[in-house]
Amino acid sequence: MLQFVDVIKTYPNGVQALRGVNLKIADGEFVAIIGLSGAGKSTLLRAINKMIPITSGKVEIDGIDVSTIKGRRLRMLRRSIGMIFQSFNLVKRMSVFNNVLMGRVAFHSAFLTLFGVFPKEDKLLALQSLDTMGILDKAFIRADQLSGGQQQRVALARALTQKPKLILADEPVASLDPITTVQVMDDFARINRDFGITIVANMHHVDLALKYATRIIGIREGTVVFDGLSSEINDQILVDIYGRSLKHDEVLGE
């Protein structure tokens, strides 16, 4: 269970990115967060694993208040949370296999992982994750030789190698072409369905959010203005979120 309780985030420049957010997300959900650029989507997402610390309130994962922990306890919690970025965040000069192995770094001493020393079980897990993502044949080539879609699949394989309970995705397909976007979103849906992993994703494309997520959270100026099923979204709700009606297939919130 992921829970936000009266969460406020005010940046040093005075901008209030989150204004008293209250949410509950159950295990196994696929949730899309939608809204305009600057609405607070990324702040909301990154508050979950404390990449962005909140100003007040509580963010709880399975009863643990993320906002109050630090050091080893925070590192332990983050081991169970995969993170997917728009820019993939791969080490381009490293092989695909070694990038995926980075998902196991937090499970071992820094000294051993610095020299690339991982147990056999981790290596097998990395290969299995690559196989799950359909790119096992790319394991031993450099990451910078892959297409954007393939690189995002490597990032997903790295997240799977953590054996996470939760995957956070910050605009995961914003830099991909339309065909690859659908393929990667299909991968997210499969991971959610087959592994029961909770997925919370910021989406800049409304049609994709409605197609893939079972639950939509609409945020406007730091306030949650809609929280419900994808099937409940209508034109008036989109006006509440975006301030105006949308054209079919319109991209917003980049």
MIDOSE-1310 file (N, C-alpha, C; in nm, 2 decimals, decimal comma, always signed):
residues 254
mlqf	+0,08/-0,12/+0,00/+0,00/+0,00/+0,00/+0,09/+0,13/+0,00; +0,06/+0,22/-0,09/+0,13/+0,34/-0,10/+0,03/+0,45/-0,06; +0,07/+0,54/+0,03/-0,03/+0,64/+0,08/+0,04/+0,78/+0,09; -0,03/+0,88/+0,04/+0,00/+1,02/+0,06/-0,10/+1,08/+0,16
vdvi	-0,04/+1,14/+0,27/-0,13/+1,20/+0,37/-0,09/+1,35/+0,38; -0,18/+1,44/+0,33/-0,17/+1,58/+0,35/-0,03/+1,63/+0,30; +0,01/+1,58/+0,19/+0,15/+1,61/+0,14/+0,16/+1,75/+0,07; +0,25/+1,83/+0,12/+0,28/+1,96/+0,07/+0,43/+1,96/+0,03
ktyp	+0,46/+2,02/-0,09/+0,59/+2,04/-0,13/+0,61/+2,18/-0,18; +0,69/+2,26/-0,11/+0,72/+2,40/-0,15/+0,87/+2,41/-0,18; +0,90/+2,45/-0,30/+1,04/+2,46/-0,33/+1,10/+2,59/-0,27; +1,24/+2,60/-0,27/+1,30/+2,72/-0,21/+1,26/+2,85/-0,27
ngvq	+1,22/+2,85/-0,40/+1,18/+2,97/-0,47/+1,04/+3,01/-0,44; +0,97/+2,93/-0,35/+0,84/+2,97/-0,31/+0,73/+2,89/-0,39; +0,76/+2,82/-0,50/+0,66/+2,75/-0,58/+0,61/+2,63/-0,49; +0,48/+2,63/-0,48/+0,42/+2,51/-0,41/+0,37/+2,41/-0,51
alrg	+0,45/+2,30/-0,53/+0,43/+2,20/-0,63/+0,32/+2,10/-0,59; +0,31/+2,08/-0,46/+0,20/+1,99/-0,41/+0,13/+2,06/-0,30; -0,01/+2,05/-0,31/-0,09/+2,13/-0,21/-0,19/+2,03/-0,14; -0,14/+1,97/-0,03/-0,23/+1,89/+0,05/-0,28/+1,76/-0,02
vnlk	-0,19/+1,69/-0,08/-0,23/+1,57/-0,16/-0,26/+1,45/-0,07; -0,37/+1,39/-0,09/-0,41/+1,27/-0,02/-0,44/+1,16/-0,12; -0,37/+1,05/-0,11/-0,39/+0,94/-0,21/-0,37/+0,80/-0,14; -0,43/+0,70/-0,19/-0,40/+0,56/-0,15/-0,39/+0,48/-0,28
iadg	-0,28/+0,41/-0,30/-0,26/+0,32/-0,42/-0,23/+0,18/-0,37; -0,32/+0,09/-0,41/-0,31/-0,05/-0,36/-0,20/-0,12/-0,44; -0,15/-0,23/-0,38/-0,06/-0,32/-0,45/-0,12/-0,37/-0,58; -0,04/-0,37/-0,69/-0,08/-0,43/-0,81/-0,16/-0,34/-0,91
efva	-0,18/-0,21/-0,87/-0,25/-0,12/-0,96/-0,15/-0,07/-1,06; -0,21/-0,02/-1,17/-0,14/+0,05/-1,28/-0,20/+0,19/-1,28; -0,13/+0,29/-1,23/-0,18/+0,42/-1,22/-0,11/+0,52/-1,31; -0,18/+0,60/-1,38/-0,12/+0,71/-1,46/-0,15/+0,84/-1,40
iigl	-0,05/+0,93/-1,39/-0,07/+1,06/-1,34/-0,07/+1,15/-1,47; -0,17/+1,23/-1,49/-0,18/+1,32/-1,60/-0,20/+1,47/-1,55; -0,16/+1,56/-1,64/-0,17/+1,70/-1,61/-0,07/+1,78/-1,69; -0,09/+1,91/-1,69/+0,00/+2,00/-1,77/+0,14/+2,00/-1,71
sgag	+0,23/+2,05/-1,79/+0,37/+2,07/-1,75/+0,36/+2,17/-1,63; +0,43/+2,14/-1,52/+0,44/+2,22/-1,41/+0,32/+2,20/-1,31; +0,24/+2,10/-1,34/+0,12/+2,07/-1,25/+0,17/+2,00/-1,12; +0,28/+1,94/-1,12/+0,33/+1,87/-1,00/+0,35/+1,72/-1,02
kstl	+0,33/+1,67/-1,15/+0,34/+1,53/-1,17/+0,47/+1,47/-1,13; +0,58/+1,52/-1,18/+0,71/+1,47/-1,14/+0,74/+1,48/-1,00; +0,70/+1,59/-0,94/+0,72/+1,61/-0,79/+0,65/+1,50/-0,71; +0,52/+1,47/-0,75/+0,44/+1,37/-0,69/+0,51/+1,23/-0,70
lrai	+0,55/+1,20/-0,82/+0,62/+1,07/-0,84/+0,75/+1,06/-0,77; +0,83/+1,16/-0,77/+0,96/+1,15/-0,71/+0,96/+1,16/-0,56; +0,85/+1,21/-0,51/+0,83/+1,21/-0,36/+0,82/+1,07/-0,30; +0,77/+0,98/-0,39/+0,74/+0,84/-0,34/+0,87/+0,77/-0,29
nkmi	+0,98/+0,79/-0,37/+1,11/+0,73/-0,32/+1,21/+0,83/-0,27; +1,15/+0,95/-0,23/+1,23/+1,06/-0,17/+1,34/+1,11/-0,26; +1,33/+1,10/-0,39/+1,42/+1,17/-0,48/+1,40/+1,32/-0,46; +1,27/+1,36/-0,43/+1,24/+1,49/-0,39/+1,18/+1,49/-0,25
pits	+1,24/+1,55/-0,15/+1,18/+1,54/-0,01/+1,06/+1,64/+0,00; +0,96/+1,59/+0,07/+0,84/+1,68/+0,08/+0,86/+1,78/+0,20; +0,78/+1,88/+0,20/+0,79/+1,99/+0,30/+0,71/+1,95/+0,42; +0,59/+1,89/+0,41/+0,51/+1,84/+0,52/+0,42/+1,73/+0,48
gkve	+0,36/+1,66/+0,57/+0,27/+1,55/+0,54/+0,35/+1,42/+0,55; +0,29/+1,31/+0,50/+0,36/+1,18/+0,50/+0,34/+1,11/+0,37; +0,45/+1,04/+0,33/+0,44/+0,95/+0,22/+0,47/+0,81/+0,28; +0,38/+0,72/+0,28/+0,40/+0,59/+0,34/+0,40/+0,47/+0,24
idgi	+0,49/+0,38/+0,25/+0,49/+0,26/+0,18/+0,49/+0,14/+0,28; +0,38/+0,07/+0,27/+0,36/-0,04/+0,37/+0,38/+0,00/+0,51; +0,33/+0,12/+0,54/+0,33/+0,17/+0,68/+0,46/+0,24/+0,71; +0,56/+0,24/+0,62/+0,69/+0,31/+0,65/+0,68/+0,46/+0,60
dvst	+0,70/+0,55/+0,68/+0,70/+0,69/+0,64/+0,83/+0,73/+0,57; +0,82/+0,73/+0,44/+0,94/+0,75/+0,36/+1,00/+0,89/+0,39; +0,92/+0,99/+0,42/+0,97/+1,12/+0,44/+1,06/+1,14/+0,57; +1,06/+1,04/+0,66/+1,13/+1,05/+0,78/+1,26/+0,96/+0,78
ikgr	+1,27/+0,87/+0,69/+1,39/+0,78/+0,69/+1,50/+0,83/+0,61; +1,62/+0,78/+0,64/+1,74/+0,82/+0,56/+1,85/+0,72/+0,58; +1,96/+0,74/+0,51/+2,07/+0,65/+0,52/+2,04/+0,50/+0,48; +2,08/+0,41/+0,56/+2,06/+0,27/+0,52/+1,91/+0,23/+0,51
rlrm	+1,83/+0,28/+0,60/+1,68/+0,25/+0,59/+1,62/+0,30/+0,45; +1,66/+0,41/+0,41/+1,61/+0,46/+0,28/+1,67/+0,38/+0,17; +1,80/+0,34/+0,17/+1,85/+0,26/+0,07/+1,78/+0,12/+0,06; +1,75/+0,07/+0,18/+1,68/-0,06/+0,18/+1,55/-0,05/+0,12
lrrs	+1,48/+0,06/+0,14/+1,34/+0,08/+0,09/+1,35/+0,09/-0,07; +1,45/+0,17/-0,11/+1,46/+0,20/-0,26/+1,50/+0,07/-0,33; +1,55/-0,03/-0,27/+1,58/-0,16/-0,34/+1,46/-0,22/-0,40; +1,34/-0,19/-0,33/+1,22/-0,25/-0,38/+1,14/-0,16/-0,47
igmi	+1,20/-0,05/-0,51/+1,13/+0,05/-0,60/+1,22/+0,07/-0,73; +1,17/+0,02/-0,84/+1,24/+0,05/-0,97/+1,20/+0,19/-1,02; +1,29/+0,25/-1,09/+1,27/+0,38/-1,14/+1,31/+0,39/-1,29; +1,21/+0,43/-1,37/+1,23/+0,44/-1,52/+1,22/+0,59/-1,56
fqsf	+1,32/+0,64/-1,63/+1,33/+0,78/-1,67/+1,31/+0,79/-1,82; +1,27/+0,91/-1,86/+1,25/+0,94/-2,00/+1,38/+0,92/-2,08; +1,49/+0,96/-2,01/+1,62/+0,96/-2,08/+1,70/+0,82/-2,06; +1,63/+0,72/-2,01/+1,68/+0,58/-1,99/+1,78/+0,57/-1,88
nlvk	+1,87/+0,67/-1,86/+1,97/+0,66/-1,75/+2,05/+0,54/-1,75; +2,10/+0,50/-1,87/+2,19/+0,39/-1,88/+2,34/+0,45/-1,89; +2,43/+0,36/-1,85/+2,57/+0,39/-1,87/+2,61/+0,35/-2,02; +2,61/+0,44/-2,11/+2,62/+0,41/-2,25/+2,74/+0,33/-2,29
rmsv	+2,85/+0,35/-2,22/+2,98/+0,28/-2,26/+2,98/+0,14/-2,21; +2,89/+0,10/-2,12/+2,88/-0,03/-2,06/+2,80/-0,12/-2,15; +2,82/-0,25/-2,13/+2,73/-0,35/-2,20/+2,59/-0,35/-2,15; +2,50/-0,40/-2,22/+2,36/-0,41/-2,18/+2,35/-0,49/-2,05
fnnv	+2,42/-0,61/-2,05/+2,43/-0,70/-1,94/+2,47/-0,63/-1,81; +2,58/-0,55/-1,82/+2,63/-0,48/-1,70/+2,54/-0,37/-1,66; +2,47/-0,31/-1,75/+2,37/-0,21/-1,71/+2,26/-0,27/-1,63; +2,21/-0,39/-1,67/+2,10/-0,46/-1,60/+2,15/-0,51/-1,46
lmgr	+2,27/-0,55/-1,46/+2,33/-0,59/-1,33/+2,33/-0,48/-1,22; +2,33/-0,35/-1,27/+2,33/-0,24/-1,18/+2,20/-0,24/-1,09; +2,10/-0,31/-1,13/+1,98/-0,33/-1,05/+2,01/-0,40/-0,92; +2,12/-0,47/-0,91/+2,16/-0,55/-0,79/+2,26/-0,48/-0,70
vafh	+2,31/-0,36/-0,74/+2,41/-0,29/-0,67/+2,37/-0,27/-0,52; +2,25/-0,22/-0,50/+2,21/-0,19/-0,36/+2,20/-0,31/-0,27; +2,21/-0,43/-0,33/+2,20/-0,55/-0,25/+2,34/-0,60/-0,20; +2,45/-0,54/-0,24/+2,58/-0,59/-0,20/+2,67/-0,47/-0,16
safl	+2,79/-0,50/-0,11/+2,88/-0,40/-0,06/+2,93/-0,32/-0,18; +2,95/-0,19/-0,15/+2,99/-0,10/-0,26/+3,13/-0,14/-0,31; +3,21/-0,20/-0,23/+3,35/-0,24/-0,27/+3,34/-0,35/-0,38; +3,26/-0,45/-0,36/+3,25/-0,56/-0,45/+3,19/-0,51/-0,59
tlfg	+3,08/-0,43/-0,58/+3,01/-0,39/-0,70/+3,10/-0,29/-0,78; +3,18/-0,22/-0,71/+3,27/-0,12/-0,78/+3,36/-0,20/-0,88; +3,40/-0,32/-0,84/+3,48/-0,40/-0,93/+3,40/-0,50/-1,01; +3,27/-0,48/-1,01/+3,19/-0,57/-1,10/+3,18/-0,71/-1,05
vfpk	+3,19/-0,73/-0,92/+3,18/-0,87/-0,86/+3,04/-0,89/-0,81; +2,97/-0,98/-0,89/+2,83/-1,01/-0,85/+2,82/-1,16/-0,85; +2,74/-1,22/-0,76/+2,72/-1,36/-0,75/+2,65/-1,42/-0,87; +2,67/-1,55/-0,89/+2,61/-1,61/-1,01/+2,46/-1,59/-1,02
edkl	+2,39/-1,59/-0,90/+2,25/-1,58/-0,90/+2,21/-1,44/-0,96; +2,28/-1,34/-0,93/+2,25/-1,21/-0,98/+2,27/-1,21/-1,14; +2,37/-1,27/-1,18/+2,40/-1,27/-1,33/+2,29/-1,35/-1,40; +2,24/-1,46/-1,34/+2,13/-1,54/-1,40/+2,00/-1,45/-1,40
lalq	+1,98/-1,38/-1,29/+1,86/-1,30/-1,28/+1,87/-1,19/-1,39; +1,98/-1,13/-1,41/+2,00/-1,02/-1,51/+1,96/-1,08/-1,65; +2,02/-1,20/-1,68/+1,99/-1,26/-1,81/+1,84/-1,30/-1,82; +1,78/-1,34/-1,72/+1,64/-1,37/-1,72/+1,56/-1,25/-1,74
sldt	+1,59/-1,14/-1,68/+1,52/-1,01/-1,70/+1,53/-0,96/-1,85; +1,65/-0,98/-1,91/+1,67/-0,94/-2,05/+1,58/-1,03/-2,14; +1,57/-1,16/-2,10/+1,49/-1,25/-2,18/+1,34/-1,21/-2,17; +1,30/-1,18/-2,05/+1,16/-1,13/-2,03/+1,13/-1,01/-2,11
mgil	+1,23/-0,92/-2,13/+1,21/-0,80/-2,21/+1,23/-0,83/-2,36; +1,27/-0,95/-2,40/+1,29/-0,98/-2,54/+1,42/-0,93/-2,60; +1,52/-0,90/-2,52/+1,65/-0,85/-2,57/+1,77/-0,92/-2,52; +1,75/-1,05/-2,49/+1,86/-1,13/-2,44/+1,97/-1,13/-2,55
dkaf	+1,94/-1,13/-2,67/+2,04/-1,13/-2,78/+2,13/-1,00/-2,78; +2,09/-0,90/-2,71/+2,16/-0,77/-2,70/+2,25/-0,77/-2,58; +2,26/-0,87/-2,50/+2,32/-0,87/-2,37/+2,46/-0,81/-2,37; +2,54/-0,85/-2,47/+2,69/-0,82/-2,46/+2,73/-0,72/-2,56
irad	+2,64/-0,63/-2,60/+2,68/-0,51/-2,68/+2,66/-0,39/-2,60; +2,73/-0,28/-2,64/+2,72/-0,16/-2,57/+2,58/-0,10/-2,58; +2,54/-0,04/-2,47/+2,41/+0,02/-2,46/+2,39/+0,13/-2,56; +2,49/+0,20/-2,60/+2,47/+0,31/-2,69/+2,46/+0,27/-2,84
qlsg	+2,46/+0,14/-2,86/+2,44/+0,08/-2,99/+2,29/+0,04/-3,01; +2,21/+0,07/-2,91/+2,07/+0,03/-2,92/+1,98/+0,14/-2,96; +1,86/+0,11/-3,01/+1,76/+0,22/-3,04/+1,70/+0,27/-2,91; +1,62/+0,37/-2,91/+1,56/+0,43/-2,79/+1,47/+0,33/-2,73
gqqq	+1,39/+0,26/-2,81/+1,30/+0,16/-2,75/+1,37/+0,05/-2,68; +1,48/+0,00/-2,74/+1,56/-0,11/-2,68/+1,63/-0,06/-2,56; +1,68/+0,07/-2,55/+1,74/+0,12/-2,43/+1,63/+0,13/-2,32; +1,51/+0,16/-2,35/+1,41/+0,17/-2,24/+1,38/+0,03/-2,19
rval	+1,39/-0,07/-2,28/+1,37/-0,21/-2,24/+1,48/-0,25/-2,15; +1,60/-0,21/-2,17/+1,71/-0,24/-2,08/+1,69/-0,18/-1,95; +1,63/-0,05/-1,95/+1,60/+0,01/-1,82/+1,49/-0,07/-1,74; +1,40/-0,12/-1,82/+1,29/-0,20/-1,76/+1,35/-0,33/-1,70
aral	+1,45/-0,39/-1,78/+1,51/-0,52/-1,73/+1,59/-0,49/-1,61; +1,66/-0,37/-1,60/+1,74/-0,34/-1,48/+1,64/-0,32/-1,36; +1,52/-0,26/-1,38/+1,43/-0,25/-1,28/+1,38/-0,39/-1,23; +1,35/-0,48/-1,33/+1,30/-0,61/-1,29/+1,41/-0,69/-1,21
tqkp	+1,53/-0,66/-1,24/+1,64/-0,73/-1,17/+1,65/-0,69/-1,02; +1,59/-0,58/-0,98/+1,57/-0,54/-0,84/+1,47/-0,63/-0,77; +1,39/-0,70/-0,85/+1,27/-0,77/-0,79/+1,18/-0,67/-0,72; +1,14/-0,57/-0,78/+1,07/-0,46/-0,71/+0,92/-0,49/-0,68
klil	+0,87/-0,43/-0,58/+0,72/-0,43/-0,56/+0,65/-0,32/-0,64; +0,73/-0,22/-0,67/+0,68/-0,09/-0,73/+0,77/-0,04/-0,83; +0,72/+0,00/-0,95/+0,80/+0,07/-1,05/+0,74/+0,21/-1,07; +0,83/+0,31/-1,06/+0,79/+0,45/-1,09/+0,84/+0,48/-1,23
adep	+0,76/+0,54/-1,31/+0,80/+0,57/-1,45/+0,77/+0,72/-1,48; +0,88/+0,80/-1,50/+0,87/+0,94/-1,52/+0,87/+0,97/-1,67; +0,76/+0,99/-1,73/+0,74/+1,02/-1,87/+0,83/+0,91/-1,95; +0,80/+0,78/-1,94/+0,88/+0,68/-1,99/+0,89/+0,67/-2,14
vasl	+0,79/+0,72/-2,21/+0,79/+0,71/-2,36/+0,79/+0,84/-2,43; +0,82/+0,95/-2,36/+0,81/+1,08/-2,42/+0,91/+1,10/-2,53; +1,02/+1,03/-2,53/+1,12/+1,05/-2,63/+1,12/+0,94/-2,74; +1,01/+0,86/-2,74/+1,01/+0,75/-2,84/+0,91/+0,78/-2,95
dpit	+0,93/+0,71/-3,06/+0,84/+0,73/-3,18/+0,71/+0,65/-3,15; +0,60/+0,68/-3,22/+0,47/+0,62/-3,19/+0,47/+0,47/-3,18; +0,53/+0,40/-3,28/+0,53/+0,26/-3,28/+0,60/+0,20/-3,16; +0,72/+0,25/-3,13/+0,80/+0,20/-3,02/+0,73/+0,24/-2,89
tvqv	+0,66/+0,35/-2,88/+0,58/+0,39/-2,76/+0,48/+0,28/-2,73; +0,41/+0,23/-2,83/+0,31/+0,13/-2,80/+0,38/+0,00/-2,75; +0,49/-0,04/-2,81/+0,56/-0,16/-2,77/+0,61/-0,15/-2,63; +0,66/-0,03/-2,59/+0,71/-0,02/-2,45/+0,60/-0,01/-2,35
mddf	+0,49/+0,05/-2,39/+0,37/+0,05/-2,30/+0,31/-0,09/-2,29; +0,31/-0,17/-2,39/+0,27/-0,31/-2,38/+0,36/-0,38/-2,28; +0,49/-0,35/-2,28/+0,58/-0,41/-2,18/+0,54/-0,37/-2,04; +0,51/-0,25/-2,02/+0,47/-0,21/-1,88/+0,34/-0,28/-1,84
arin	+0,25/-0,29/-1,93/+0,12/-0,36/-1,90/+0,15/-0,51/-1,87; +0,24/-0,57/-1,95/+0,27/-0,71/-1,92/+0,34/-0,73/-1,79; +0,43/-0,64/-1,75/+0,49/-0,65/-1,62/+0,39/-0,64/-1,51; +0,30/-0,54/-1,52/+0,20/-0,52/-1,42/+0,11/-0,65/-1,41
rdfg	+0,07/-0,70/-1,52/-0,02/-0,82/-1,53/+0,05/-0,95/-1,48; +0,17/-0,98/-1,54/+0,23/-1,11/-1,51/+0,30/-1,11/-1,38; +0,36/-1,00/-1,33/+0,44/-1,00/-1,21/+0,36/-0,94/-1,09; +0,25/-0,88/-1,12/+0,18/-0,81/-1,01/+0,25/-0,69/-0,95
itiv	+0,34/-0,63/-1,03/+0,42/-0,52/-0,98/+0,33/-0,39/-1,00; +0,32/-0,31/-0,89/+0,25/-0,18/-0,90/+0,33/-0,09/-0,99; +0,26/-0,02/-1,08/+0,32/+0,08/-1,16/+0,25/+0,21/-1,15; +0,33/+0,32/-1,12/+0,28/+0,45/-1,12/+0,36/+0,53/-1,22
anmh	+0,30/+0,59/-1,32/+0,36/+0,65/-1,43/+0,31/+0,79/-1,46; +0,40/+0,88/-1,48/+0,36/+1,01/-1,53/+0,34/+1,00/-1,68; +0,23/+1,04/-1,74/+0,20/+1,03/-1,88/+0,17/+1,17/-1,94; +0,24/+1,20/-2,05/+0,21/+1,32/-2,12/+0,11/+1,30/-2,23
hvdl	+0,07/+1,18/-2,26/-0,02/+1,15/-2,37/-0,15/+1,09/-2,31; -0,26/+1,16/-2,32/-0,38/+1,13/-2,25/-0,43/+0,99/-2,31; -0,43/+0,98/-2,44/-0,48/+0,85/-2,50/-0,41/+0,73/-2,44; -0,28/+0,74/-2,43/-0,20/+0,63/-2,38/-0,24/+0,60/-2,23
alky	-0,25/+0,70/-2,15/-0,29/+0,69/-2,01/-0,42/+0,61/-2,00; -0,52/+0,65/-2,08/-0,65/+0,59/-2,08/-0,65/+0,45/-2,13; -0,56/+0,42/-2,22/-0,56/+0,28/-2,28/-0,49/+0,18/-2,19; -0,38/+0,23/-2,12/-0,30/+0,13/-2,04/-0,33/+0,13/-1,89
atri	-0,35/+0,24/-1,83/-0,37/+0,25/-1,69/-0,52/+0,21/-1,65; -0,53/+0,15/-1,54/-0,66/+0,12/-1,49/-0,72/+0,23/-1,40; -0,63/+0,32/-1,36/-0,67/+0,43/-1,27/-0,59/+0,55/-1,32; -0,66/+0,66/-1,31/-0,61/+0,79/-1,36/-0,61/+0,89/-1,24
igir	-0,50/+0,96/-1,22/-0,49/+1,07/-1,12/-0,46/+1,19/-1,20; -0,55/+1,29/-1,20/-0,53/+1,41/-1,27/-0,49/+1,52/-1,17; -0,38/+1,59/-1,20/-0,33/+1,69/-1,11/-0,32/+1,82/-1,18; -0,36/+1,93/-1,11/-0,36/+2,06/-1,16/-0,31/+2,16/-1,06
egtv	-0,20/+2,23/-1,09/-0,15/+2,33/-0,99/-0,12/+2,27/-0,85; -0,07/+2,14/-0,85/-0,04/+2,08/-0,73/-0,15/+2,02/-0,65; -0,27/+2,02/-0,71/-0,39/+1,96/-0,64/-0,45/+1,85/-0,72; -0,48/+1,74/-0,66/-0,55/+1,63/-0,73/-0,69/+1,67/-0,76
vfdg	-0,73/+1,68/-0,89/-0,86/+1,72/-0,92/-0,94/+1,60/-0,98; -0,88/+1,49/-1,00/-0,95/+1,37/-1,04/-0,87/+1,25/-0,99; -0,94/+1,15/-0,94/-0,88/+1,02/-0,90/-0,99/+0,92/-0,92; -0,97/+0,84/-1,03/-1,08/+0,74/-1,06/-1,04/+0,64/-1,17
lsse	-1,13/+0,57/-1,22/-1,11/+0,47/-1,32/-1,09/+0,54/-1,46; -1,01/+0,48/-1,55/-0,99/+0,53/-1,68/-1,13/+0,55/-1,75; -1,22/+0,45/-1,73/-1,35/+0,45/-1,79/-1,44/+0,57/-1,75; -1,40/+0,63/-1,64/-1,48/+0,75/-1,59/-1,44/+0,88/-1,65
indq	-1,33/+0,88/-1,72/-1,28/+1,01/-1,78/-1,38/+1,05/-1,89; -1,41/+1,18/-1,88/-1,50/+1,24/-1,99/-1,44/+1,38/-2,02; -1,50/+1,45/-2,11/-1,45/+1,58/-2,16/-1,45/+1,68/-2,04; -1,55/+1,68/-1,96/-1,55/+1,78/-1,85/-1,44/+1,75/-1,75
ilvd	-1,41/+1,63/-1,72/-1,30/+1,60/-1,63/-1,17/+1,64/-1,69; -1,15/+1,62/-1,82/-1,03/+1,67/-1,89/-1,02/+1,82/-1,88; -1,13/+1,89/-1,89/-1,13/+2,04/-1,88/-1,09/+2,07/-1,74; -1,13/+2,00/-1,64/-1,09/+2,02/-1,50/-0,94/+2,01/-1,48
iygr	-0,88/+1,91/-1,55/-0,74/+1,88/-1,54/-0,66/+1,98/-1,62; -0,70/+2,00/-1,74/-0,61/+2,08/-1,84/-0,66/+2,22/-1,86; -0,78/+2,25/-1,81/-0,82/+2,39/-1,83/-0,89/+2,42/-1,96; -0,90/+2,31/-2,04/-0,97/+2,33/-2,17/-1,00/+2,19/-2,23
slkh	-1,08/+2,18/-2,33/-1,11/+2,05/-2,39/-0,99/+2,01/-2,48; -0,98/+1,88/-2,50/-0,86/+1,83/-2,58/-0,91/+1,77/-2,71; -0,82/+1,79/-2,81/-0,84/+1,72/-2,94/-0,80/+1,57/-2,92; -0,86/+1,48/-3,00/-0,82/+1,34/-3,00/-0,67/+1,33/-3,02
devl	-0,61/+1,24/-2,94/-0,47/+1,20/-2,95/-0,37/+1,32/-2,92; -0,42/+1,42/-2,85/-0,34/+1,54/-2,82/-0,24/+1,50/-2,71; -0,12/+1,56/-2,73/-0,01/+1,54/-2,63/+0,01/+1,66/-2,55; +0,00/+1,64/-2,41/+0,01/+1,75/-2,32/+0,10/+1,71/-2,20
ge	+0,15/+1,81/-2,13/+0,22/+1,79/-2,01/+0,36/+1,75/-2,03; +0,42/+1,78/-2,14/+0,56/+1,75/-2,16/+0,65/+1,85/-2,09
